[in-house]
Amino acid sequence: MGYQSLNFLLFSAAVILVFYAVGKINRKGQQFVLLAANLAFYAIAGLRYLPFLLVTLFASFFSARSVGRIYEIADLKLSEAKDLAEKKEIRADAKKRAKKSMLFGVLVSLALLIVCKYLLFIIKNFNIVLKKFGAEPVGLFKIILPLGISFYTFMAVGYVLDVYWKRIKAEKNFVAYSVFLTYFPHIVQGPIGRYGNFKEQFDVNKGIVLDTQNLAFGAELAIWGLFKKLVIADRLSPFVSTFFDNPENYSGLVMIIAAVLYSIQIYADFSGCIDIISGISEMLGIKLEKNFNHPYFSRTIPEFWRRWHISLGDWFKDFVYFPVSTSAPVKKLKKAFRKRGLKKGELLVASCVPTVVVWVITGIWHGASWNYVAWGMFYAALMVGGNVFADFNKAATQKLKIDTESFSWRLFQMIRTFALCCVGRVFFRAEGLKKALVYFKNMFSSVSLEYILDDKIFTYGMNRENFLLVLLAIAVLFVVDLLEEKVPLRKTLSKQNIVFRYAVILLGIFAVIIFGVYGPQFNASEFIYEKF
């Protein structure tokens, strides 16, 4: 039941109807409606996936609950402590015991993710080493990869760590936490939610009252997401796949075009999915974390990643970047530079080491393949290079008298950033590192225009009419994103007269129905991030 399917829309409509109907009778009952809907949605995806989700659910809840109880008992003891020495001892003991409980929840959750997603990758690479030494390879076996495991694992781990670091209090209501972790809009592709934000919006004791503005705004966002997915992303998919699946058969400019169009496809696909599920969630009165902020208007790579997959970036910043930057090895390294009077080196260590760690893990998180590792290292190199050459770049722009705030310079920076992202996308989309390298080789091995000049380009999944249509749709996407950089469009639309407002909404619906890629002869493609 893909998020773009009619079945999902009907399922969501039924959930919304029952959710508010039960709320009219007893708002506490809304939590059970959502929990039942969440489990039903996940069970429909595959009953065999459910045990993995439940293990993560129970492990993270009871681990955090144990941490919470330890802190509560420690607080009582602290209130009765007679001196500072006794208080220090109580805190140290509580921290030690809380750490054990925290590690249980975190390690169980991560162990499931590692076994399901990475064990075969580890064994395959281990077998390569064994083969070189003439040893017998380890036998391979089939492992289930549960739907959304990368996303709900990070949410569970983030929750346990937030409780351990006292950012939030442990939830005592198992149903309330279960609703959060299994919440059907975000369980498959994110955003990677934080329990504190979710609980603020959905207090299970108070429930949620029907708000017509939430219904309208949510529906508008979902329609826009369907437009991005069905009209743009799915129309581009056959063309892009032609060149990425068999890069050895093509060369020249057409491969650059495919890389550019893939960058647009993945944005329309992923952000389209987020818009659909965020819209459905908003109709339920729960606003999910913002996950996109028009990333292709970014002037630098760091800015791009602050605008793309925002919830993942925030997760890595809180749970990887900061802990690594304050870890003992990094502190020792910084101290060594400081002793030698290398202040610049100290600052670079503080930023570059955690950056590399974050991007290696980010690459691995996306998939068990060396092309994802290469993708992560590509961005790590760009960001480290940006830090290393920051002073040089600043001096160069000053010496050349470049107005860094001029439109032309900003436009150059945006084009440069987009071009670098297109290079990174080749690693990301290719079916393995070897194919990525073949793609790069053939992309730049000639400047062949034969696929364009003789109209052969219209024979690879998109004819001339589809090309013109998708270019028009991309132009609409660009204009909407550009306007949203300046004004909140949904709020602006809500202030217009009712005829104009509903004309725009109906136009969006008809655009999806008429120009969307679906039907009896079309097998709708899954969302790109579902496989992660």
Number of C-alpha atoms within 10 A of each C-alpha: 14 16 21 22 13 11 12 14 17 11 16 22 15 12 19 21 13 15 24 21 15 17 20 15 10 13 20 16 19 24 25 18 18 24 21 15 22 21 19 15 20 23 13 11 16 12 12 14 18 16 11 18 22 14 15 25 23 17 22 31 24 20 25 31 23 20 27 23 16 18 22 14 12 19 16 10 15 18 9 11 14 10 9 10 9 14 18 13 12 18 15 13 14 19 18 13 14 22 16 13 23 25 18 17 26 23 15 18 25 19 14 20 23 16 15 17 23 19 15 18 15 14 16 15 11 13 18 13 13 14 12 8 9 9 11 9 14 11 9 11 8 7 12 11 19 24 22 20 26 26 23 28 25 23 23 29 23 22 28 31 23 20 23 25 15 13 11 15 20 24 19 14 11 13 14 21 25 20 22 25 29 23 23 23 22 23 25 26 25 29 24 29 26 20 22 15 13 19 15 9 14 20 14 19 13 13 21 21 13 17 13 11 14 19 18 17 18 26 21 21 22 26 22 23 26 27 28 30 31 24 25 30 30 22 23 25 19 14 21 23 17 16 22 23 15 14 21 14 12 17 24 18 20 19 23 20 15 23 25 19 20 23 24 19 24 22 22 26 27 25 22 27 29 27 28 28 27 27 28 29 24 22 25 25 22 20 19 25 18 17 23 20 19 18 21 21 21 23 19 21 21 14 14 22 17 19 20 21 21 20 21 19 18 15 17 21 16 13 16 16 23 15 14 20 20 12 12 11 11 19 15 11 15 20 15 14 17 15 10 10 11 13 14 12 17 21 15 15 19 20 18 22 17 22 24 20 18 22 23 20 16 21 23 20 20 18 18 19 18 18 24 27 22 20 24 25 22 20 23 23 15 15 20 18 12 17 16 16 12 12 10 12 13 12 12 12 12 12 9 8 9 12 12 13 8 9 10 11 14 17 14 12 18 20 17 16 21 22 15 16 19 21 17 21 19 25 25 23 23 22 17 15 20 12 20 22 16 17 27 17 15 19 23 14 12 11 12 16 15 14 18 12 9 9 12 12 18 16 11 14 16 19 15 11 10 17 17 12 17 18 13 13 18 20 12 13 18 15 12 13 18 13 12 14 13 8 11 10 14 15 11 10 16 15 10 11 9 11 8 12 16 14 11 14 17 14 12 17 18 14 18 21 15 11 18 20 21 18 8 6 7 8 9 15 17 14 20 16 15 18 16 18
